[in-house]
């Protein structure tokens, strides 16, 4: 967010009002307590939070996309089980669940 407000030329006006979320804390906690009025965090971390009205994603030209991936260690003790899990998480059956939690399947 800091680089975005700087790029938009509004850093001087906005920075004094910004609060950094402490590590391990969700912005929803700060919003719910009244410590903050608006917050930016991944959709998946906001849409199910108590006291939050999710307004929508940022425009695509300023959006930061996080890509999740899976890998299998060559020394895995249960490689077939791991492959089955990865297949389940990336298969078509997972798409509705992924979307329900605010993410886009790849």
Secondary structure, DSSP 8 states (H G I E B T S, - for coil): -HHHHHHTT-HHHHGGG-----TT--HHHHHHHTS-S-----GGGTTT-TT--------TTT-----------TT-TTHHHHHHHHHHHHSGGGHHHHHHTT----
